[in-house]
Amino acid sequence: MAGTNNRVYVIGDSVLLGTVQTLPAALSGWVVTMNCVGSRRLPQAIQVLKANRSRLGSVVVIQMGNNYIPGEDGTFASQIDQAMRVLSGVRRVVWVTVAERWPDRVTINKAIRAAAARWPTIRVADWAPIIASHPSYASDMLHLSPLGRLAISRLIAGVVGPPPRTG
């Protein structure tokens, strides 16, 4: 993937849609592509990743699961594996856990954490405990306040890490 070492592709739903200003700013030195759409589910995101495969770069950030419908298109764990097969060759895939507003979101986060053991390129940005400790970051435990946007952006930037050095 020559020429893509400093690119980050971010795919998500309405939660990350709120970070279109804060996340690229937090990822200083990276060329960031934001592809976030309200109500998006992981099977839809997988299709977007397939269609944009040649433009992804060396890091992909995924924040999905808020709109998961249990039993639709398989388990969330099987959907993660499907996404990771599409992302074969990407140096780092950052999966962001979701707020555990509903019991099935705990299952989603367990699936994300377990996938990191199966896929060595996965790094987990564990948002769930942060949002649980700071309810002011999202009044509905989902859509982010200005402080929540900054907090999730800092979390993701910390897991993505610094851009590769050039020269």
C-alpha positions as CSV (number, residue, x, y, z in Angstrom):
1,M,0.0,0.0,0.0
2,A,2.6,2.5,-1.1
3,G,1.8,6.1,-0.4
4,T,-0.8,5.3,2.2
5,N,1.3,5.1,5.3
6,N,0.0,8.3,6.8
7,R,-3.7,7.8,6.0
8,V,-6.4,7.0,8.5
9,Y,-9.9,5.9,7.2
10,V,-12.6,6.4,9.8
11,I,-15.9,4.6,9.4
12,G,-18.8,4.9,11.8
13,D,-22.4,5.9,12.5
14,S,-23.9,9.0,14.0
15,V,-21.7,8.9,17.1
16,L,-18.5,9.5,15.1
17,L,-20.3,11.7,12.7
18,G,-20.3,14.3,15.5
19,T,-16.4,14.2,15.5
20,V,-15.9,15.4,11.9
21,Q,-14.0,18.4,13.3
22,T,-12.5,17.1,16.5
23,L,-11.1,13.7,15.3
24,P,-9.1,15.0,12.3
25,A,-7.7,17.7,14.6
26,A,-6.7,15.1,17.2
27,L,-5.0,13.0,14.5
28,S,-2.5,15.7,13.7
29,G,0.0,14.6,11.1
30,W,-2.4,12.0,9.6
31,V,-4.4,12.4,6.5
32,V,-7.9,11.6,7.7
33,T,-10.9,10.4,5.7
34,M,-14.2,10.5,7.6
35,N,-17.0,8.2,6.4
36,C,-19.7,8.4,9.0
37,V,-23.4,8.1,8.4
38,G,-26.3,8.1,10.9
39,S,-27.9,4.7,11.6
40,R,-25.2,2.8,9.7
41,R,-24.8,-0.9,10.7
42,L,-21.7,-3.0,10.3
43,P,-22.9,-5.0,7.3
44,Q,-23.4,-1.7,5.5
45,A,-19.9,-0.5,6.6
46,I,-18.4,-3.7,5.3
47,Q,-19.7,-2.9,1.8
48,V,-18.3,0.7,2.1
49,L,-14.9,-0.8,3.1
50,K,-15.0,-3.2,0.1
51,A,-15.8,-0.3,-2.3
52,N,-13.1,1.9,-0.9
53,R,-10.5,-0.8,-0.3
54,S,-7.8,0.9,-2.5
55,R,-8.2,4.2,-0.6
56,L,-8.0,3.0,3.0
57,G,-4.5,3.7,4.1
58,S,-2.5,2.0,6.8
59,V,-4.9,2.6,9.7
60,V,-8.7,2.1,9.7
61,V,-10.9,3.2,12.7
62,I,-14.2,1.5,13.1
63,Q,-17.0,2.6,15.5
64,M,-20.0,0.4,14.8
65,G,-22.5,-1.5,16.9
66,N,-24.8,1.3,18.1
67,N,-27.4,0.3,15.5
68,Y,-26.8,-3.5,15.7
69,I,-30.0,-5.6,15.4
70,P,-29.4,-8.9,17.2
71,G,-29.6,-11.8,14.8
72,E,-29.6,-9.7,11.6
73,D,-26.8,-10.8,9.3
74,G,-25.3,-13.1,11.8
75,T,-23.6,-12.3,15.1
76,F,-21.7,-9.2,15.7
77,A,-18.6,-11.3,16.2
78,S,-19.1,-12.9,12.7
79,Q,-19.5,-9.4,11.2
80,I,-16.3,-8.3,12.8
81,D,-14.5,-11.3,11.2
82,Q,-16.0,-10.5,7.9
83,A,-14.8,-6.9,8.2
84,M,-11.3,-8.0,9.1
85,R,-11.1,-10.3,6.1
86,V,-11.9,-7.2,3.9
87,L,-9.2,-5.3,5.8
88,S,-6.5,-7.9,5.3
89,G,-3.2,-6.0,4.8
90,V,-4.2,-2.9,6.7
91,R,-1.5,-2.4,9.3
92,R,-3.8,-1.4,12.2
93,V,-7.5,-1.6,12.7
94,V,-8.8,0.4,15.7
95,W,-12.2,-0.8,16.9
96,V,-14.0,1.6,19.3
97,T,-16.3,0.0,21.9
98,V,-19.8,1.4,22.2
99,A,-21.7,2.8,25.2
100,E,-23.3,0.0,27.1
101,R,-26.7,1.7,27.1
102,W,-28.5,-1.7,26.4
103,P,-27.6,-5.2,27.5
104,D,-26.8,-6.4,24.0
105,R,-24.2,-3.6,23.7
106,V,-22.2,-5.4,26.4
107,T,-22.2,-8.4,24.1
108,I,-20.9,-6.2,21.2
109,N,-18.1,-4.9,23.3
110,K,-17.1,-8.5,24.4
111,A,-17.1,-9.4,20.7
112,I,-14.8,-6.5,19.9
113,R,-12.4,-7.3,22.7
114,A,-12.4,-11.1,21.8
115,A,-11.7,-10.2,18.1
116,A,-8.5,-8.5,19.2
117,A,-7.2,-11.9,20.4
118,R,-8.0,-13.4,17.0
119,W,-6.8,-10.6,14.7
120,P,-3.3,-9.3,15.6
121,T,-3.9,-6.0,13.7
122,I,-6.8,-5.0,16.0
123,R,-6.3,-2.4,18.7
124,V,-9.3,-1.6,20.9
125,A,-10.2,2.0,21.8
126,D,-12.3,1.2,24.9
127,W,-14.9,4.0,25.0
128,A,-17.4,2.1,27.1
129,P,-15.9,2.6,30.5
130,I,-15.1,6.3,29.7
131,I,-18.7,7.1,28.7
132,A,-20.0,5.2,31.7
133,S,-17.9,7.3,34.0
134,H,-18.7,10.6,32.3
135,P,-22.5,10.6,31.5
136,S,-22.1,14.3,30.5
137,Y,-20.2,13.2,27.4
138,A,-23.6,12.1,25.9
139,S,-26.9,13.0,27.5
140,D,-28.5,10.0,25.8
141,M,-25.5,7.7,26.4
142,L,-25.0,7.7,22.7
143,H,-24.8,11.0,20.8
144,L,-21.8,13.1,22.0
145,S,-21.7,16.4,23.7
146,P,-18.9,18.8,22.8
147,L,-16.8,17.4,25.7
148,G,-17.7,13.9,24.6
149,R,-16.5,14.6,21.0
150,L,-13.2,15.8,22.4
151,A,-12.8,12.8,24.7
152,I,-13.5,10.1,22.1
153,S,-11.2,11.9,19.7
154,R,-8.4,11.9,22.2
155,L,-9.0,8.2,23.0
156,I,-8.9,7.2,19.3
157,A,-5.9,9.4,18.6
158,G,-4.0,7.8,21.5
159,V,-4.7,4.3,20.1
160,V,-3.9,5.2,16.5
161,G,-0.7,6.7,17.7
162,P,1.7,9.2,16.0
163,P,1.9,9.2,12.2
164,P,4.9,7.5,10.6
165,R,8.0,9.7,10.2
166,T,8.8,10.8,6.7
167,G,12.2,11.2,5.3
